[in-house]
Amino acid sequence: MLAVLVGFNLMGCGGGGGGGGGDSSPTPSPIQAPAPDSVGGNNLTLHSATAETREISFLPDNTTWTELRDGNTVSGTYRYARSTDQSVAEVILSEGSAEIPLVLTFHSANSGSFVYRDQGVSGTFELQSINSPDPNEPPPSNGLAPSSLDGKTMYGTRTFTSTGPVGQTHVYTFSGNSYHDSDPPEESDGNYVYAANGDQATLTLNYTRPKSFDGDRHEWQMTFHTPTAGNFESVYTRRDGTVIVIRGNFTLEE
């Protein structure tokens, strides 16, 4: 069910990048992941700095989409296809006689950046199964990565950014499904999704406050070398679609 497209301009980079230069390493390409074979059975949430947040449900028939709009359910048909670049896919949304092409670039299995091809509106997206399991009950990790970050504090130190200073340490405090970044002047709050798999984990920080950060997303790929420390590579995506690549190391405390 669709909400609307929401966005925001980032001052600094809310735990991501900022101004200034990084090290002398060549700027890596943003992390990309293969686009799925289909989006049927998933909800697509779109966030943009220039439009309202929108949530579209693609039904399992791989043909029909629905959206809750102004209290009413609207629907139409869609066509989905991956491009020759396997991380990019296009969805053609049909509503009456209108067709709206939407281009999705996947930075992880269920998130990335988007652009309406004919409108120039861009932002970030999340793709989640309509029948997704309760995220409050994480499965056992069976490795060095903890199964949950609830009640933990994480210190993340950047050793490289594609834009902005290096050496800065951000302090993230996790409680329930919420987090707080206490690093001034980029102090911020939001909700997060964490999933562990052996010695690896993924962490997505969804920024909601302050207003200048609302809609930003920070996606981490974490490798644990001990149960409380490791390194990471991440992509910080501003709600206007700007992508910043970050590398560094982290430690966890109870």
N, C-alpha and C positions, 0 to 999 in steps of 0.2 A: 504494500500500500504506500502511496507516494505522499510525501510531505511536500517540500519545496527546496530550491537551491540556495544555500546560505554561504556567505564568504567573509573575507576580512583582509585588511592590509597588515602586514607584519612589520613591526618596528624592531630592528635587530633581527633575531631569528628564533625567539622563544625556545631556547634550549638547542637550537640548531646552529645556523651560521650567523654572521653579522656583517660588518664592513671590514675592509682591510684584506690583506693577503694571507694565504696559508704558507705551507712550505714550498719548496721548489719542485715537488713531484708533479708529473703531468696530471691534469685534471681527468679523473676517471669518468666514464659514462655512467648515467644513473643506473641503479640496479634494475634489471628487467627480468620478467618471468613469462613463461608461455601463457598465452591466452587460452581459456578453456575451450573445449570442443563445442559447448553450447552454454547458454545462460538460463535455460529452462529450469524452473523450480527454485529460482533465486530472487532475492530482493536487491535492487540496485539503488543506492543512495548517492545523490550527486550534490556536491558542495561547490559554490562559486562565489567570488567576490562581487559579481555583478548581477546575480539572479538569486531567487529564493531556493532553499533546499528542496530537493525533489526526491521522492522514493517511489520507484516503479517496481511492480511485481511481475516477473515473467513466469507464466504458468508452465507446468510440466509438459504441456502439449507442444512446446517449442514454437508456438504460433501466436499466442494471445498474451497481451500485457494489460494490466489494470493499474489504476492509480486513484487514491483518495484526493479529490480536489475540491476545496471549498465545501467540504461536508458531503460531497457526492462522489460515487464511484464512476469513473470513466474508463473506457477500455478501447482497445484497438488491436491491430495485428502488428507483427514485427518480423524482420528478417535479420539473421545474425550470420556473420562470416569472418573468419580470420584472414588477415592479409598475408602477403608473402613474408613480411616480417612477423614471425610467430608470436611476438609480444603485443601485437596490435590487432584489434578487431573492430568491425563496424556493425552497429545496430541501426537499422532503418525502422523508425517508429512510424506507423501509419495510423492516422486518426481522421476518419472521413476521407476527404480527397487530399489531405495534406500528408506529406512524407517528410520526416525530420531525420537526417543522417547524424548519428552520434558516433564519434571515434573514441575508442578506449585503448589506452596504453597501460599494460599491466607491469607494475613494479614488484608485486608479490602475487601469490595465488589468488588473493581476494581484494586487491586494492591497487590504485594507480591514479593516473590523470586522464582527463577527458577534454574533448572540445566538440561543440556543435559545429559541424563542418561549414554550414551555410550561414551561421549567425555570429561566429567568432567568440561565443561565450565559452569559457574554459574553467577548469577547476580540478578537484579531486573526487574520487569515488570509492565506495565500499561495495563489495558483492558478498552477500551472505545468504546461506540456504534458508528458504522459507521455514523449514522444520529443523533449524539448527539446535543443537543441544544447549542446555543451560551452561553459560560460561562461568557460573559461580562454583561449579563442581569439576575442577580440572582433574584429568586422569593422572595416575602416577607417572613420573618422568622416566624411571628406570635408568638413570644416568647421573652425571654430575650436576645438571641443571635442576634447580628446585622446581617442584610442581606448581608453586604459587609464589607471588611477590607480596601478598598481603602481609602487612606488618613489618616489611623490610624497608631499609634505606639503601639507595644505590648511588654511588659516586661514579660519574661518567666523565672521563678526561679525554678531550679531543687531541689527537696527535696529527690530524689532517682535516681540513675542510676545503671544499672547492671554492668557497668564498668566506672570508671572516678570519678571526684570530684563532690560533691554536694554543694549547696549554691550559685553557680554561676548564675548570671542573664544575659540573652541574650536580646538584644534590637533589635527588628525587625521593620523596617519601610516599609509600604506597599504603593505602588503607581501603579495604573492600575492593571496589572497582574504580576507585578514584586515586589521583596522584597530585602531588604538589611539587613544583620545581622552585626551590628557594633561592636560586642564583640571581641576585640583582645585577643589572636592571631588567633582566628578562624573567622575573618572577611570574609564575603562571600556574594554572590549575586545569584539570580536565579529567577525562576517564581513559582507561587503558584496557587493552586486550593482550594477554600473555599466554603463550603456549610453549611447553617444554617437550623436547624429544631427545632423550639420551643426554649427550653433552651439548646439544644445540637448543636454542630457544628463539622464538620471535616475540617481539614486543612492539605494540603499536600505541603511541601516545596521541590521543585526540584532544586538541586544545579547545577549551571553552571560555576561559577567562585569562587575562582581561580582554576587552572587546577587540583590541588590535591584534590578538592572537586567535580569536574565535574562528574555527574552521581549518586551522593549520593541522598537519599530521606529521608525526615523526615515526618512521618504521625502522626497527632495529633487527639485525641478524646477529645473534649473540653466540659466541663459542666459549664454553666454560673449560678452563684448564684445572680449576679446583672447584669445590662446591660454592665458593664465594668470590671467585675472580675469573676474569677472562678478557677477551677483546671483542670488539664489535665493528661492524660496518653498517651504516644507516643512510636513509634518504629522508631528508626533511622537505616536505612539500607544502608551500604556502597555498592559501586558498585561491590565489590568483594563478596557480599552476607553476610558479617558480620552484625549481628543484635544486637542492643543495646536498651534495654527497659528503659524508662525515665518516672518519675512522678514529678509533681510539681504544681505550681499555676501561674496565669497570671493576668495582668491588661492591660486595653486598654486606650489609650488617643487619642484625635483628633489631 
